[in-house]
């Protein structure tokens, strides 16, 4: 009886092994069939731990964003005159087209950013397989933009752009296709466009109490560059502009306010003064109340007045002004010192 039980267990084990072999062979045949049909398992792509990059010196991939993983590349290509990654909170959707394309490439060796960012791409590595969206393909690229929270320096102010492909179909040269209902490309990060480049920009007056400066970073709206306008607004009581020569110090508060804004388009002084007909507001930062504390004072507004005949020149200097981004984020930065400029009044 014991011998019979041992024989039965041995036969069962052999049957299990044979069954596993049979299933393994069937799985291989299924995979071979899928390859013969030109299909691609998109889930096999794994770019989740790869940081998205770009380059601006190669016209072929200008405004493209890509991820590289050893010998693979996943590229999103946009028109050269389109800037989809605007630093403005919200969600935008771009339809797949001849210009908005998604490309997956396999190389015969490791690929680096040099391959994409060189004006003349290197000879190696060589592309051995490529899948891309068709010019008339359906699907879209969704971009959700949010500011990075809790930054405390101007150069650290950044934005995360979470990119998701929806309803896309990729195809290759042999006619193979793969459709993906949703694929999370991941985050692409950009820096804030704050520069405070107001140095030689003339002061313009909205009223006796409201002074403005406007810096256009793209005069003439040159193609392939974002058209951004920076604005700084001083809202001060007219009494700060003294009749006599001398120096006076004030601090940011409810009556002495400073506002910084970044617009996505040309800003005209009359529109800014009336707060009408302005382009899209990308960012707004409000100066926080200052504190009088000797050498450690913050939010200082210093006005030096010089008189020449009937002309009074008021030189305005801002020191240790802390700006806080309006909205739900907790982002701040300190502008150590800025010469706002000379404001002229007459008797």
SULUR-V464121 format. One record per backbone hydrogen bond with DSSP energy under -0.5 kcal/mol. CO is the residue of the C=O (numbers start at 1). NH is the residue of the N-H. E is the energy in kcal/mol with one decimal. If there is no record, write none. Layout:
# SULUR-V464121
co: <CO	CO>
nh: <NH	NH>
e: <E	E>
This chain:
# SULUR-V464121
co: <1	2	3	4	5	6	7	8	9	10	11	12	13	14	15	16	17	18	19	20	21	22	23	24	25	26	27	28	29	30	31	32	33	34	35	40	41	42	47	53	55	57	58	59	61	64	65	66	67	69	69	70	71	72	73	73	74	75	75	76	76	77	79	82	84	86	90	92	94	99	100	101	102	103	104	105	106	106	112	112	113	113	114	119	126	129	131	132	134	139	140	140	141	142	142	143	143	144	145	146	151	153	153	154	157	158	159	160	160	161	161	162	163	163	164	165	166	168	169	170	171	172	176	178	180	181	183	183	186	187	188	190	196	198	204	209	209	210	210	211	212	213	214	215	215	218	222	226	228	229	230	231	232	233	233	234	234	235	237	238	240	246	248	250	252	253	256	257	258	259	260	261	262	262	263	263	266	268	269	270	271	271	280	280	283	284	285	286	291	291	293	294	298	299	300	300	301	302	303	303	304	305	306	308	310	311	312	312	313	313	314	314	315	315	316	316	317	318	319	320	320	321	321	322	323	324	331	333	334	335	336	338	338	341	341	342	343	345>
nh: <5	6	7	8	9	10	11	12	13	14	15	16	17	18	19	20	21	22	23	24	25	26	27	28	29	30	31	32	33	34	35	36	37	39	38	42	44	45	50	66	63	59	61	62	64	55	76	53	74	71	72	111	107	69	75	105	67	77	103	65	78	101	82	84	86	88	145	143	141	101	97	77	133	75	131	73	128	129	115	116	116	117	118	121	108	106	104	171	137	96	142	166	94	144	164	92	145	162	90	160	332	156	157	157	192	148	190	146	162	163	188	144	185	186	142	183	140	180	134	178	132	175	172	170	168	167	165	185	163	52	161	159	198	201	212	211	236	206	207	234	204	232	216	217	230	221	225	228	217	263	215	261	213	235	259	211	236	257	240	241	242	305	303	301	290	256	253	235	287	233	285	231	282	283	229	265	268	272	273	274	275	276	264	282	262	326	260	324	293	298	296	297	291	252	302	319	250	317	248	305	315	246	313	311	347	308	314	345	306	315	316	343	304	317	340	341	302	338	300	299	322	323	335	288	333	286	325	323	336	321	320	318	340	316	343	344	314	312>
e: <-1.9	-1.9	-2.1	-2.2	-2.2	-2.1	-2.3	-2.4	-2.3	-2.4	-2.5	-2.2	-2.4	-2.8	-2.5	-2.4	-2.4	-2.7	-2.8	-2.5	-2.5	-2.4	-2.4	-2.1	-2.4	-2.1	-2.3	-2.6	-2.2	-2.0	-2.3	-2.6	-1.4	-1.9	-1.6	-1.1	-1.9	-1.8	-1.6	-2.5	-0.5	-0.6	-1.4	-0.5	-2.4	-0.5	-3.0	-2.7	-2.5	-0.7	-1.6	-3.0	-3.0	-2.5	-0.5	-2.6	-2.2	-0.5	-2.8	-2.2	-0.5	-2.3	-1.7	-0.5	-1.3	-2.2	-3.4	-3.1	-3.1	-1.0	-2.1	-2.7	-1.8	-3.3	-2.9	-2.1	-3.1	-1.5	-1.7	-0.6	-0.6	-2.9	-1.5	-0.6	-1.8	-2.7	-3.6	-2.0	-1.7	-2.2	-0.5	-2.5	-2.6	-0.5	-2.4	-2.5	-0.6	-2.8	-1.9	-3.1	-2.7	-1.1	-0.6	-1.1	-3.1	-2.6	-2.2	-2.4	-0.6	-0.6	-2.0	-2.5	-1.4	-1.7	-3.0	-2.3	-2.3	-2.8	-0.5	-2.1	-2.2	-1.5	-1.6	-2.7	-1.6	-2.2	-3.2	-0.9	-3.1	-0.8	-2.2	-2.8	-1.5	-1.2	-3.0	-0.6	-3.3	-2.9	-1.4	-3.1	-3.0	-1.9	-0.5	-0.7	-2.8	-2.3	-1.1	-1.1	-2.4	-3.0	-3.0	-2.8	-1.7	-0.6	-2.2	-2.8	-0.7	-2.2	-2.0	-1.5	-1.4	-3.4	-2.8	-3.2	-2.5	-0.5	-1.7	-2.6	-2.7	-2.9	-3.1	-2.7	-2.7	-1.6	-2.2	-0.9	-0.5	-2.3	-2.7	-1.6	-1.1	-1.7	-2.9	-0.7	-2.4	-2.5	-3.1	-2.5	-0.7	-2.1	-2.0	-1.6	-1.0	-2.2	-0.6	-2.2	-2.7	-2.6	-2.1	-0.5	-3.1	-2.0	-3.0	-1.9	-1.8	-3.1	-0.6	-2.6	-2.3	-0.7	-0.6	-2.6	-2.4	-0.5	-1.3	-1.5	-2.9	-2.7	-2.3	-3.0	-0.6	-0.6	-2.8	-3.2	-1.7	-2.7	-2.6	-3.1	-0.8	-1.9	-3.4	-3.2	-1.1	-2.8	-0.5	-0.5	-2.7	-3.4>
